[in-house]
C-alpha cells in the first residue's frame, strides 16, 4: 500500500468561524453546535490574526462559519481580506463555502482548496438541512469550481440520514464524473442538543463498507476526515479504514498511529487533510 498520511490539524491549522456562533440554518445533525468549537474572528481582525498565526508557526487555517440567508458561508464579504492574506502571508487556506455561484469565482480562486459538503439524495437534503435544494445544485457548484480550475475536496458524511447508510454509494458514483483529487469521508456523530442526539451512530462495519466501495471506485486520494465517533468506535473504524487502503486519516487515537506504523509507511502532517 501507499504511504499513509496522518493529519493533525488542531496544532497548526485552526478552524475559524467568520460568523461567530450564527448560522441561518438549524440542521438536524449540527444545530450550530460545531461553530462553538471554532476560533471566532471578525472581518476587521482576520488579516492581523492570520499574520499573528504565521509568526507562531501555523501553516494555514480553515475559513468557515454558518450559512446566511443566501445559503452561503459569507466569505465573499471577506474577499479583500482573503486576497490580503494570500498576498502578505504564506498561510494555506481551506474554505467552506455553501451554495456559491459564478460571482464568487472572483475571490474563491485565492483559496488553496474548497471543502464542499456533498449529499447525493434530495430527500436527505430536505430532512437534514431543511432547505429547498437538490443534488443538482451541489453538482452545479462542482461544475463551476472545477471548470474554473479551483481545487475541490467533496466531503460525504456517512450515516447523515439519521444514522441510515444507503445514499452514500450514489454520491460516490456522482462525484466520479468530476476532476477531484481528494475525497473525504466523515461519519455522523449523534450530537447532544441536536435532533439526532438519540439516534445510534452508524455501525463500524457498515461504515467501512462505504470506505471500501469508495476505495474501489475512486482513483484519487481517499481521506477519513475529522468527524467520526470517538472511543472504541474510532479505534475499530480507523484500523479497518487503514487496512482498506485509505490514503489520509485525520486525528486518529495515539495507539492507532503506533499500530499504523507497523503495517504502513506513515507521514504525520499538521494541517487539514485536504491540503
Secondary structure as GFF3:
##gff-version 3
##sequence-region A 1 275
A	DSSP	beta_strand	4	7	.	.	.	ID=ss1
A	DSSP	three_ten_helix	9	11	.	.	.	ID=ss2
A	DSSP	beta_strand	13	17	.	.	.	ID=ss3
A	DSSP	three_ten_helix	33	35	.	.	.	ID=ss4
A	DSSP	beta_strand	39	40	.	.	.	ID=ss5
A	DSSP	alpha_helix	46	55	.	.	.	ID=ss6
A	DSSP	beta_strand	60	64	.	.	.	ID=ss7
A	DSSP	three_ten_helix	75	78	.	.	.	ID=ss8
A	DSSP	alpha_helix	79	88	.	.	.	ID=ss9
A	DSSP	beta_strand	92	96	.	.	.	ID=ss10
A	DSSP	three_ten_helix	102	104	.	.	.	ID=ss11
A	DSSP	alpha_helix	105	108	.	.	.	ID=ss12
A	DSSP	beta_strand	113	117	.	.	.	ID=ss13
A	DSSP	alpha_helix	122	124	.	.	.	ID=ss14
A	DSSP	pi_helix	125	129	.	.	.	ID=ss15
A	DSSP	alpha_helix	135	147	.	.	.	ID=ss16
A	DSSP	beta_strand	152	158	.	.	.	ID=ss17
A	DSSP	alpha_helix	168	175	.	.	.	ID=ss18
A	DSSP	beta_strand	182	187	.	.	.	ID=ss19
A	DSSP	alpha_helix	204	217	.	.	.	ID=ss20
A	DSSP	beta_strand	221	224	.	.	.	ID=ss21
A	DSSP	alpha_helix	231	243	.	.	.	ID=ss22
A	DSSP	beta_strand	248	250	.	.	.	ID=ss23
A	DSSP	alpha_helix	254	263	.	.	.	ID=ss24
A	DSSP	beta_strand	266	269	.	.	.	ID=ss25
###
